[in-house]
Structure formats: C-alpha cells, structure tokens
Amino acid sequence: MSKKITIDEEIEGIKNYLSRLEDTDPGFLSSDIKELQAFIFNNFSKFETTLESFILDFFRTKLKQKRGNKWYKIVGEIKELFKYISFKNKLKLISANNLVPNNLLKTLKKFEKLRNEFAHLKGWELREKYENQSAKTKENKRNAYRLLKKTNDDLDKFCSIKLSKKS
C-alpha cells in the first residue's frame, strides 16, 4: 500500500523533478535571469491592466456622450474583448486615440520589445545577452532594469496627472 501524499508534498516533488530536468536543459536560465524575467512578466501584467483602464475610460467617455446611462453594458463587453487583444494592439489603440503622451508610448513600446525578448528567446540566447560577466551583458541587464524602472515611473507619473485632472 502506498502512502498518500499531501498536495504540498506533491507540488514539492514535481518542483524537484522539474529542477532536475532544468539542470540538463541547454535552455537553462540562471536564477539571476529568472529573477529579471519574473520582474518583466509581473510588471507586464500591471502595465497591461493600466493600459486597459485607459482604453475603458476612453470608451466610457465616448459612449456616455452618445448612449447616456447605457454605456456601462458596452464597456463591459469591451472589457471581455481584452483577452483577445495583444499588448501590441492595445498600444496601437492607445496611440491612435492619443490616450498617453508620446514619450510614455515610446517607453511602453520599448518595454513590449523587452517582454517579447524574454517570452520568446531561447534560454541560451538570453544567457548570451544577459548572463555572462562581460561588460556588454552587464550593460544589457542594467538597461533592462532601467527600462522597468522608467516604465513604472513614467506610467505612475502619467496616472497621477490623470487622476489629479479628474478631481
């Protein structure tokens, strides 16, 4: 009779198994690159949600003028569509309607390029660009962190300005 394991034990066992696979995988990423990747993906989620709120606010304003108090139904449907619209296309929508200043749009486009790099490059390509201790890879890593900070700072600043105009 086999011993019944807990959910936590099963998760730990699977994590150990995946770690062993990773040790022999040519696409292995160091903890340093995984950390940067995690920052990029976590911030991506935050940035995308913020862009969606700009788009919803834009549509809400437009629809409220034309549809009176029925705007909320349409905005709800637009919100449902977001899962089918890429970040890049959300940026295009924001650009076409001048919802953010050009400098912020440019920063968001740079961030999107960085996010795509970490989502689509092979592990060895990321290691080549960000991991070894050459001056160039250190500079690449620093630039990625700087872009994350700049995107956060610029977005926060714009949101603060936008909120202060509403009050």
C-alpha positions as CSV (number, residue, x, y, z in Angstrom):
1,M,0.0,0.0,0.0
2,S,1.4,3.4,-1.0
3,K,1.4,6.3,1.4
4,K,-1.0,9.1,0.5
5,I,0.9,12.3,0.0
6,T,-0.3,15.8,0.7
7,I,-0.9,18.4,-2.0
8,D,2.2,20.3,-0.7
9,E,4.3,17.2,-0.9
10,E,3.1,16.5,-4.4
11,I,3.9,20.1,-5.5
12,E,7.4,19.8,-4.0
13,G,8.0,16.5,-5.7
14,I,7.0,18.0,-9.1
15,K,9.2,21.1,-8.5
16,N,12.2,18.8,-7.7
17,Y,11.6,16.8,-10.8
18,L,11.4,20.0,-13.0
19,S,14.6,21.3,-11.3
20,R,16.4,18.1,-12.3
21,L,15.2,18.4,-15.9
22,E,16.4,22.0,-15.9
23,D,19.9,21.0,-14.8
24,T,20.4,19.2,-18.1
25,D,18.4,21.5,-20.3
26,P,20.5,23.6,-22.7
27,G,17.9,26.4,-22.4
28,F,18.5,26.6,-18.6
29,L,18.3,30.0,-17.1
30,S,20.2,31.1,-14.1
31,S,18.4,32.4,-11.0
32,D,19.6,35.9,-11.9
33,I,17.9,35.8,-15.4
34,K,14.8,34.1,-13.9
35,E,14.6,37.0,-11.4
36,L,14.8,39.6,-14.2
37,Q,12.3,37.6,-16.2
38,A,9.9,37.5,-13.3
39,F,10.1,41.3,-12.8
40,I,9.4,41.7,-16.5
41,F,6.4,39.4,-16.5
42,N,5.0,40.8,-13.3
43,N,5.3,44.3,-14.5
44,F,3.8,43.4,-17.9
45,S,0.6,42.3,-16.1
46,K,0.4,45.6,-14.2
47,F,1.2,47.7,-17.3
48,E,-1.4,45.8,-19.4
49,T,-4.1,46.3,-16.8
50,T,-3.3,50.0,-16.7
51,L,-3.5,50.3,-20.5
52,E,-6.8,48.5,-20.4
53,S,-8.1,51.0,-17.9
54,F,-7.1,53.9,-20.2
55,I,-8.9,52.3,-23.1
56,L,-12.0,51.6,-21.0
57,D,-12.0,55.2,-19.7
58,F,-11.8,56.4,-23.3
59,F,-14.7,54.3,-24.5
60,R,-16.8,55.1,-21.4
61,T,-16.4,58.8,-22.1
62,K,-17.3,58.4,-25.7
63,L,-20.2,56.1,-25.1
64,K,-21.6,58.1,-22.2
65,Q,-21.9,61.1,-24.6
66,K,-23.9,59.0,-27.2
67,R,-25.7,56.4,-25.1
68,G,-26.5,58.1,-21.9
69,N,-26.6,55.6,-19.0
70,K,-26.4,52.5,-21.2
71,W,-22.7,52.9,-21.7
72,Y,-21.8,50.5,-18.9
73,K,-23.1,47.5,-20.8
74,I,-21.0,48.2,-23.9
75,V,-17.9,48.9,-21.7
76,G,-18.4,45.5,-20.0
77,E,-18.4,43.9,-23.4
78,I,-15.3,45.7,-24.5
79,K,-13.6,44.6,-21.3
80,E,-14.4,41.0,-22.2
81,L,-12.7,41.5,-25.6
82,F,-9.4,42.5,-23.9
83,K,-8.3,38.8,-23.6
84,Y,-8.3,38.6,-27.4
85,I,-6.3,41.8,-28.0
86,S,-2.5,41.7,-27.7
87,F,-0.5,44.2,-25.7
88,K,0.9,45.5,-29.0
89,N,-2.6,46.1,-30.4
90,K,-3.6,47.8,-27.1
91,L,-0.7,50.1,-27.6
92,K,-1.9,50.8,-31.2
93,L,-5.3,51.6,-29.9
94,I,-3.9,54.0,-27.3
95,S,-1.6,55.6,-29.9
96,A,-4.4,56.1,-32.4
97,N,-6.5,57.9,-29.9
98,N,-3.7,59.8,-28.2
99,L,-4.5,58.4,-24.8
100,V,-1.0,58.8,-23.4
101,P,1.9,61.2,-24.2
102,N,4.3,60.1,-26.9
103,N,7.2,59.7,-24.5
104,L,5.2,57.2,-22.4
105,L,4.1,55.4,-25.6
106,K,7.7,55.1,-26.7
107,T,8.7,53.7,-23.3
108,L,5.9,51.2,-23.4
109,K,6.9,50.1,-26.9
110,K,10.5,49.5,-25.7
111,F,9.1,47.6,-22.7
112,E,7.0,45.4,-25.1
113,K,10.1,44.6,-27.1
114,L,11.9,43.6,-23.9
115,R,9.0,41.5,-22.8
116,N,8.8,39.7,-26.1
117,E,12.5,39.0,-25.9
118,F,12.1,37.3,-22.5
119,A,9.0,35.4,-23.7
120,H,10.3,34.2,-27.0
121,L,14.1,33.9,-27.0
122,K,15.7,30.6,-26.2
123,G,17.5,30.2,-22.9
124,W,20.9,30.2,-24.4
125,E,20.1,33.4,-26.3
126,L,19.1,35.1,-23.1
127,R,22.2,33.8,-21.3
128,E,24.3,35.1,-24.2
129,K,22.8,38.6,-23.9
130,Y,22.3,38.9,-20.1
131,E,24.2,36.4,-18.1
132,N,28.0,36.2,-18.6
133,Q,30.0,38.7,-16.8
134,S,31.2,40.7,-19.8
135,A,30.8,44.5,-19.7
136,K,28.2,44.2,-22.6
137,T,26.0,41.7,-20.8
138,K,26.1,43.7,-17.6
139,E,25.1,46.8,-19.5
140,N,22.2,44.9,-21.2
141,K,21.0,43.7,-17.8
142,R,21.3,47.2,-16.3
143,N,19.4,48.6,-19.3
144,A,16.6,46.1,-18.8
145,Y,16.3,47.0,-15.1
146,R,16.4,50.7,-16.0
147,L,13.7,50.3,-18.6
148,L,11.5,48.5,-16.0
149,K,12.0,51.4,-13.6
150,K,11.5,54.1,-16.2
151,T,8.3,52.4,-17.5
152,N,6.9,52.3,-13.9
153,D,8.0,55.8,-13.1
154,D,6.5,57.3,-16.3
155,L,3.3,55.3,-16.0
156,D,2.9,56.3,-12.3
157,K,3.6,60.0,-13.2
158,F,1.0,59.9,-16.0
159,C,-1.6,58.2,-13.8
160,S,-1.1,60.8,-11.1
161,I,-1.5,63.6,-13.5
162,K,-4.6,62.0,-15.0
163,L,-6.1,61.4,-11.5
164,S,-5.4,65.0,-10.4
165,K,-7.2,66.3,-13.5
166,K,-10.3,64.2,-12.6
167,S,-10.6,65.6,-9.1
